[in-house]
Amino acid sequence: MDFEIYELPEAAKHYPTPKVPMLPAFSFSDLSFLADNSRHSRFLQPDAVFVPSGRMALYYVLQLLDISQEDEVLLPAYHCGSMLEPVLYVGASPVFYSLTSDLQIDIGELRRRITKETKALLVPHFFGFAQDLDRLRAFCDQNSIALIEDCAHSFYGTAGEQLLGSVGDYSIASTVKFFPGVEGGVLVSNKEEIPAQQIFSRSQGPYQQLKSCINTLEMAANYSRLGILGRLLKHRSKPDDSSEKVRSEYSATTEKKRHLTRDVFQWFMPEQIGVRASYTTKAITTYWNSRTNISKRRKNYQYIVSELCNIEGIKPLFENLSDTTVPYVIPVLIDNPELTFPKLKHKGIPIWRWEELVDTDCNISRDYRLKLIQLPCHQTLSNYEIEWIIGSIKKILI
């Protein structure tokens, strides 16, 4: 295995905390104990297995598929470390396939990458926009490889008449991208029952359970949620010391790379193997109002995109939502990312991008590593926060 992965620039360590939450913030009013949420997501159905993270869910899937040394797993060239490190941990080799400009998977590209050692294909629905699952399912069946549906960005949504997560042999999701919390993942099987009793050896201890709950509430309090309780929790929290300005000598980008190894893991946490998800994670995910979650995400996405479309220097990757798409974030392409990205970060606008990628021959991945940024559209954004994001972007770019 001879791969190099891009490192983060030094400036990334010094950006201020976003002034608006990038991910959902907790509120008691969004809980719904009577609603039937299972019809909205494959990951809210009775057989769903909750784990500490999406990457841990992927690890369990690889174990269930008996993937190990000498095996290959097809991964997208545009990826995050959570897709990569579980594959490395089990000893398998990642094989990277290129993507189209709208981050769709090309069957011809997969045919060029497949070998007799290929055991699985990881299919992510990037940012909530579904892949062509019928064609991918047929491809995997024809080549006797497992289809792993990566729904980290698509907890909700459908492809045709099927819920996302219903087509893969196994499917995984991440709860923190769609619900308040500090951790959480889910896995489901569409081929056989998951032997949960064999997977888990222990629950989180009382301290970790309490910490998960308090951290979830404190995250909400830090963004002025939860009323009186929020003010008490915010007072309890340590002062925010992350508002240091990015010093001029720090470059906002870097071409520096390190060799990929199986010895050091930045995202995957082996100590979580065998541990169940916290009660807080499962309760919030299970009882959060899915209908409101879906409708607000779609509404926020469409409104923000409509405001950004006419701004020079920024272009939404997907201007329109299909009736069945529930977005995770808003992916946008920016001009002059070396200058624009640090300005947006310094302003406190909540944005992410995937800079730490394995260097491959995919031109889209190389281009999007710096140009594609993610803006929030989650259900707990207030109207004021949405307008502040839009206005702040306009001030920087216009």
PLY file of the C-alpha trace (Angstrom):
ply
format ascii 1.0
element vertex 398
property float x
property float y
property float z
element edge 397
property int vertex1
property int vertex2
end_header
0.00 0.00 0.00
1.71 3.16 -1.21
-0.59 6.14 -0.74
-0.06 9.70 0.40
-2.72 11.77 2.18
-2.88 15.55 2.26
-2.34 17.17 5.63
-4.30 20.05 7.12
-2.69 23.49 6.86
-1.51 25.14 10.07
-4.22 27.80 9.72
-6.90 25.17 10.34
-5.78 24.96 13.97
-6.41 28.67 14.59
-9.75 29.53 13.01
-12.36 30.97 15.42
-15.36 28.98 16.59
-18.31 29.40 14.18
-20.91 31.93 15.30
-23.70 29.64 14.09
-23.90 25.86 14.73
-22.66 23.71 11.86
-24.66 20.73 13.17
-28.07 20.50 14.89
-28.42 21.93 18.39
-30.67 20.28 20.96
-34.07 21.61 21.98
-36.77 19.85 23.97
-39.53 21.15 21.67
-38.26 19.05 18.74
-38.83 15.75 20.51
-41.93 13.80 19.51
-42.68 10.69 21.55
-45.87 9.75 19.70
-44.82 10.14 16.05
-44.05 7.06 13.93
-40.57 7.99 12.73
-39.71 4.54 11.37
-41.45 5.17 8.05
-39.13 8.11 7.33
-35.79 6.30 7.58
-34.38 2.80 7.22
-32.24 3.62 10.26
-35.22 4.18 12.52
-36.69 0.74 11.96
-36.65 -1.89 14.74
-33.65 -3.84 13.48
-31.32 -0.82 13.41
-28.21 -1.23 15.57
-26.83 1.91 17.25
-23.05 2.28 17.64
-20.75 5.11 18.76
-20.05 6.49 15.25
-20.57 6.00 11.54
-16.97 4.88 11.09
-17.49 2.25 13.80
-20.58 1.11 11.90
-18.43 0.67 8.80
-15.90 -1.34 10.80
-18.63 -3.75 11.94
-19.88 -4.13 8.37
-16.38 -5.05 7.19
-16.19 -7.59 10.00
-19.58 -9.07 9.12
-18.41 -9.40 5.51
-15.23 -11.13 6.71
-13.06 -8.58 4.91
-9.40 -8.64 5.94
-5.89 -8.81 4.51
-5.53 -9.45 0.79
-9.06 -8.09 0.20
-9.84 -4.85 -1.63
-12.62 -2.35 -0.98
-13.68 0.21 -3.59
-13.81 3.71 -2.09
-14.58 7.09 -3.71
-11.56 9.25 -4.50
-13.43 12.14 -2.87
-13.72 10.94 0.70
-13.24 11.66 4.38
-11.06 9.77 6.82
-14.08 8.01 8.32
-14.51 6.08 5.07
-10.86 5.17 4.85
-9.55 4.24 8.28
-11.90 1.33 9.10
-10.74 -0.33 5.86
-7.12 0.13 6.87
-7.78 -1.15 10.39
-9.12 -4.52 9.22
-6.09 -4.93 6.96
-7.84 -4.54 3.61
-6.58 -2.39 0.74
-8.54 0.66 -0.46
-8.94 1.06 -4.20
-10.11 4.53 -5.19
-12.59 5.15 -8.00
-13.08 8.51 -9.69
-16.36 10.43 -9.64
-18.22 12.69 -12.02
-18.48 16.43 -11.40
-21.83 15.94 -9.61
-20.24 13.23 -7.43
-22.05 10.36 -9.10
-20.50 6.93 -9.57
-19.72 5.79 -13.12
-20.15 2.06 -13.73
-17.43 2.06 -16.37
-14.98 3.47 -13.85
-15.86 0.71 -11.39
-15.23 -1.93 -14.06
-11.74 -0.53 -14.57
-10.97 -0.72 -10.85
-12.39 -4.11 -9.94
-10.10 -7.13 -9.49
-10.49 -10.68 -8.25
-9.60 -9.39 -4.77
-12.44 -6.85 -4.70
-14.88 -7.78 -1.96
-17.02 -4.66 -1.43
-18.07 -1.33 -2.91
-18.73 1.65 -0.63
-21.49 3.85 -2.10
-21.90 7.25 -0.41
-24.91 9.44 -1.16
-22.88 12.64 -1.02
-24.59 15.44 0.90
-27.93 13.61 0.72
-28.14 13.24 -3.08
-28.81 9.63 -4.02
-26.67 7.50 -6.30
-28.20 5.30 -9.02
-28.77 2.34 -6.74
-30.45 0.09 -9.29
-27.39 0.12 -11.55
-24.97 -0.20 -8.66
-26.92 -3.10 -7.15
-26.88 -4.88 -10.52
-23.13 -4.24 -10.90
-22.37 -5.71 -7.47
-24.58 -8.74 -8.07
-22.96 -9.40 -11.45
-19.49 -9.26 -9.91
-20.31 -11.02 -6.62
-19.18 -8.13 -4.42
-20.97 -6.62 -1.44
-22.72 -3.26 -1.70
-22.23 -1.08 1.36
-24.56 1.90 1.35
-22.93 4.84 3.12
-25.81 7.00 4.34
-23.74 9.22 6.63
-25.10 12.13 4.55
-28.51 10.61 3.87
-30.24 9.49 7.03
-33.48 10.34 5.21
-34.51 10.29 1.56
-35.54 7.73 -1.02
-34.34 6.31 -4.31
-37.43 5.45 -6.32
-39.82 3.82 -3.90
-37.14 2.64 -1.47
-35.72 4.39 1.56
-32.03 5.11 1.26
-30.21 2.39 3.17
-32.59 -0.33 1.92
-30.59 -1.49 -1.10
-27.12 -2.21 0.21
-26.25 -5.59 1.67
-25.37 -3.49 4.70
-25.97 0.21 5.25
-24.48 2.68 7.70
-25.43 6.14 8.91
-24.19 8.91 11.20
-26.61 10.39 13.72
-24.68 13.57 14.59
-25.13 14.94 11.10
-28.92 14.91 11.41
-29.58 15.05 15.16
-28.07 16.85 18.14
-25.33 14.96 19.92
-21.61 14.41 20.20
-21.43 10.87 18.83
-23.51 8.21 17.16
-23.82 5.84 14.24
-26.27 3.20 12.99
-25.95 0.06 10.91
-28.60 -2.12 9.30
-28.52 -5.32 7.29
-30.74 -6.04 4.32
-29.50 -9.61 3.92
-29.41 -11.19 7.37
-29.94 -10.36 11.00
-27.05 -8.55 12.67
-25.74 -10.57 15.65
-25.74 -7.64 18.04
-24.98 -9.83 21.05
-21.76 -10.93 19.38
-20.78 -7.41 18.35
-21.17 -5.69 21.69
-19.29 -6.65 24.82
-20.29 -3.71 27.00
-22.35 -0.55 27.34
-20.84 2.82 28.05
-20.22 3.39 31.75
-22.24 5.85 33.88
-19.61 8.58 33.50
-19.58 8.34 29.70
-23.38 8.20 29.58
-23.64 11.36 31.67
-20.90 13.08 29.71
-22.68 12.39 26.43
-25.87 13.94 27.78
-24.22 17.00 29.33
-22.02 17.68 26.28
-25.08 17.58 24.04
-26.85 20.13 26.23
-23.74 22.33 26.53
-23.33 22.44 22.76
-26.87 23.78 22.51
-26.28 26.23 25.36
-23.19 27.63 23.66
-25.42 28.70 20.78
-28.01 30.34 23.07
-30.48 27.47 23.16
-32.40 25.93 26.09
-33.47 29.14 27.86
-32.60 29.33 31.57
-31.04 25.86 31.53
-28.88 26.94 28.61
-27.65 30.02 30.45
-26.69 27.90 33.45
-24.85 25.39 31.29
-23.12 28.10 29.31
-21.92 29.66 32.55
-20.61 26.24 33.60
-18.67 25.74 30.37
-15.08 26.79 30.01
-14.55 30.16 28.29
-14.12 29.92 24.56
-10.48 30.59 23.78
-10.69 29.69 20.09
-11.31 33.21 18.81
-7.63 33.78 18.07
-7.20 35.35 14.66
-5.45 33.34 12.00
-1.99 34.80 11.91
-0.78 36.07 8.55
2.17 33.67 8.43
-0.19 30.66 8.41
-1.08 29.49 4.94
-4.74 28.56 4.40
-3.76 25.69 2.10
-0.97 23.18 1.88
0.27 20.58 -0.57
2.12 18.76 2.19
1.36 15.05 2.41
2.16 12.15 4.69
2.41 8.46 3.90
-0.70 6.49 4.74
-0.09 3.80 7.34
-2.07 1.25 9.33
-0.39 2.25 12.58
-1.78 5.73 13.30
-5.49 6.54 13.17
-6.85 10.05 13.28
-10.58 9.34 13.02
-11.11 5.65 13.82
-11.04 4.80 17.55
-10.24 1.11 18.18
-11.07 1.53 21.88
-14.73 1.89 20.91
-14.91 -1.61 19.45
-17.55 -3.62 21.32
-19.11 -0.53 22.95
-22.77 0.37 22.48
-23.96 3.88 21.62
-25.00 6.08 24.51
-28.59 6.19 25.71
-28.66 9.90 24.85
-27.76 9.23 21.23
-30.38 6.54 20.77
-33.13 8.48 22.57
-32.64 11.72 20.63
-32.40 9.92 17.29
-35.45 7.77 17.99
-37.76 10.48 19.30
-36.73 13.53 17.26
-39.54 14.73 15.02
-38.54 13.34 11.63
-41.24 15.11 9.64
-40.08 18.50 10.95
-36.45 17.57 10.46
-37.06 16.72 6.80
-39.24 19.71 5.94
-36.99 22.29 7.61
-33.84 20.95 5.97
-35.43 21.10 2.55
-36.87 24.56 3.14
-33.57 25.95 4.46
-31.61 24.43 1.59
-33.87 25.86 -1.08
-33.96 29.32 0.46
-30.21 29.61 1.03
-29.41 28.31 -2.46
-31.83 30.80 -4.02
-29.96 33.62 -2.24
-26.52 32.35 -3.25
-27.21 31.61 -6.91
-26.67 35.18 -8.08
-23.47 35.83 -6.12
-20.31 35.78 -8.21
-17.59 33.56 -6.82
-19.81 30.90 -5.26
-21.90 28.25 -7.00
-24.15 25.59 -5.43
-23.23 22.14 -6.67
-26.94 21.24 -6.77
-29.31 24.13 -7.35
-32.45 22.00 -7.17
-33.79 19.37 -4.80
-35.79 16.43 -6.05
-38.96 15.64 -4.13
-37.19 12.70 -2.46
-33.92 14.40 -1.41
-33.27 15.40 2.20
-29.97 17.34 2.29
-27.30 17.03 4.92
-25.55 20.30 4.00
-25.30 22.65 1.02
-22.23 21.84 -1.10
-20.95 24.92 -2.94
-17.94 25.58 -5.15
-15.95 28.73 -4.45
-13.54 30.65 -6.67
-10.10 31.50 -5.31
-10.36 29.11 -2.34
-6.93 30.11 -1.07
-8.32 33.60 -0.34
-12.05 33.04 0.09
-12.05 30.09 2.47
-10.00 31.77 5.25
-12.10 34.93 4.96
-15.28 32.92 5.48
-13.76 31.01 8.40
-12.40 34.16 10.03
-15.86 35.74 9.83
-17.22 32.86 11.90
-19.34 31.38 9.11
-19.85 27.64 9.73
-18.17 25.83 6.83
-16.27 22.60 6.30
-14.28 21.07 3.48
-12.53 17.74 3.01
-8.86 18.67 2.73
-7.33 15.49 4.13
-7.76 13.25 1.09
-5.61 10.50 -0.32
-3.87 11.81 -3.44
-5.34 9.88 -6.38
-5.63 10.31 -10.14
-9.18 11.72 -9.82
-9.21 15.31 -11.07
-12.58 16.01 -9.43
-11.25 14.99 -6.04
-8.16 17.16 -6.45
-10.29 20.13 -7.51
-12.99 19.74 -4.85
-10.48 19.25 -2.03
-10.17 23.03 -1.78
-13.02 24.41 -3.84
-15.98 22.49 -2.43
-17.19 23.76 0.92
-20.17 22.69 3.00
-22.72 25.15 4.41
-25.31 24.15 7.04
-29.02 23.82 6.29
-30.03 21.80 9.35
-33.39 21.95 11.05
-32.33 23.91 14.15
-31.06 26.99 12.31
-33.08 30.08 13.21
-34.21 32.57 10.59
-31.80 35.09 12.07
-28.88 32.66 11.76
-29.76 31.86 8.15
-29.92 35.53 7.22
-26.64 36.18 9.04
-24.89 33.42 7.06
-26.21 34.73 3.74
-25.44 38.36 4.59
-21.93 37.54 5.78
-21.14 35.62 2.58
-22.41 38.51 0.48
-20.26 41.02 2.36
-17.16 38.94 1.67
-17.82 38.08 -1.97
-19.62 41.12 -3.36
0 1
1 2
2 3
3 4
4 5
5 6
6 7
7 8
8 9
9 10
10 11
11 12
12 13
13 14
14 15
15 16
16 17
17 18
18 19
19 20
20 21
21 22
22 23
23 24
24 25
25 26
26 27
27 28
28 29
29 30
30 31
31 32
32 33
33 34
34 35
35 36
36 37
37 38
38 39
39 40
40 41
41 42
42 43
43 44
44 45
45 46
46 47
47 48
48 49
49 50
50 51
51 52
52 53
53 54
54 55
55 56
56 57
57 58
58 59
59 60
60 61
61 62
62 63
63 64
64 65
65 66
66 67
67 68
68 69
69 70
70 71
71 72
72 73
73 74
74 75
75 76
76 77
77 78
78 79
79 80
80 81
81 82
82 83
83 84
84 85
85 86
86 87
87 88
88 89
89 90
90 91
91 92
92 93
93 94
94 95
95 96
96 97
97 98
98 99
99 100
100 101
101 102
102 103
103 104
104 105
105 106
106 107
107 108
108 109
109 110
110 111
111 112
112 113
113 114
114 115
115 116
116 117
117 118
118 119
119 120
120 121
121 122
122 123
123 124
124 125
125 126
126 127
127 128
128 129
129 130
130 131
131 132
132 133
133 134
134 135
135 136
136 137
137 138
138 139
139 140
140 141
141 142
142 143
143 144
144 145
145 146
146 147
147 148
148 149
149 150
150 151
151 152
152 153
153 154
154 155
155 156
156 157
157 158
158 159
159 160
160 161
161 162
162 163
163 164
164 165
165 166
166 167
167 168
168 169
169 170
170 171
171 172
172 173
173 174
174 175
175 176
176 177
177 178
178 179
179 180
180 181
181 182
182 183
183 184
184 185
185 186
186 187
187 188
188 189
189 190
190 191
191 192
192 193
193 194
194 195
195 196
196 197
197 198
198 199
199 200
200 201
201 202
202 203
203 204
204 205
205 206
206 207
207 208
208 209
209 210
210 211
211 212
212 213
213 214
214 215
215 216
216 217
217 218
218 219
219 220
220 221
221 222
222 223
223 224
224 225
225 226
226 227
227 228
228 229
229 230
230 231
231 232
232 233
233 234
234 235
235 236
236 237
237 238
238 239
239 240
240 241
241 242
242 243
243 244
244 245
245 246
246 247
247 248
248 249
249 250
250 251
251 252
252 253
253 254
254 255
255 256
256 257
257 258
258 259
259 260
260 261
261 262
262 263
263 264
264 265
265 266
266 267
267 268
268 269
269 270
270 271
271 272
272 273
273 274
274 275
275 276
276 277
277 278
278 279
279 280
280 281
281 282
282 283
283 284
284 285
285 286
286 287
287 288
288 289
289 290
290 291
291 292
292 293
293 294
294 295
295 296
296 297
297 298
298 299
299 300
300 301
301 302
302 303
303 304
304 305
305 306
306 307
307 308
308 309
309 310
310 311
311 312
312 313
313 314
314 315
315 316
316 317
317 318
318 319
319 320
320 321
321 322
322 323
323 324
324 325
325 326
326 327
327 328
328 329
329 330
330 331
331 332
332 333
333 334
334 335
335 336
336 337
337 338
338 339
339 340
340 341
341 342
342 343
343 344
344 345
345 346
346 347
347 348
348 349
349 350
350 351
351 352
352 353
353 354
354 355
355 356
356 357
357 358
358 359
359 360
360 361
361 362
362 363
363 364
364 365
365 366
366 367
367 368
368 369
369 370
370 371
371 372
372 373
373 374
374 375
375 376
376 377
377 378
378 379
379 380
380 381
381 382
382 383
383 384
384 385
385 386
386 387
387 388
388 389
389 390
390 391
391 392
392 393
393 394
394 395
395 396
396 397
